[in-house]
Amino acid sequence: MSRMNSEKKLGAGRVVAVAIENNKTSQHAAKWAVDNLLPKDQCLLLIHVRQRPSSSFSYICIE
């Protein structure tokens, strides 16, 4: 399948992102996004980002 055909199939490269936590409000936000923002037959990719526990030091490593 060519890139152009795959982009048409996935909503022409459009990205919908919803920040969620483990609560009812986030569940409602995700459902609303699916119902109102995604075209029919488009896949939704959910990504859950977990922060590492912070230490007592505050620094950023720059390489």
Rosetta blueprint (number, residue, H / E / L):
1 M L
2 S L
3 R H
4 M H
5 N H
6 S H
7 E H
8 K H
9 K H
10 L L
11 G L
12 A L
13 G L
14 R L
15 V L
16 V L
17 A L
18 V L
19 A L
20 I L
21 E L
22 N L
23 N L
24 K H
25 T H
26 S H
27 Q H
28 H H
29 A H
30 A H
31 K H
32 W H
33 A H
34 V H
35 D H
36 N H
37 L L
38 L L
39 P L
40 K L
41 D L
42 Q L
43 C L
44 L L
45 L L
46 L L
47 I L
48 H L
49 V L
50 R L
51 Q L
52 R L
53 P L
54 S L
55 S L
56 S L
57 F L
58 S L
59 Y L
60 I L
61 C L
62 I L
63 E L
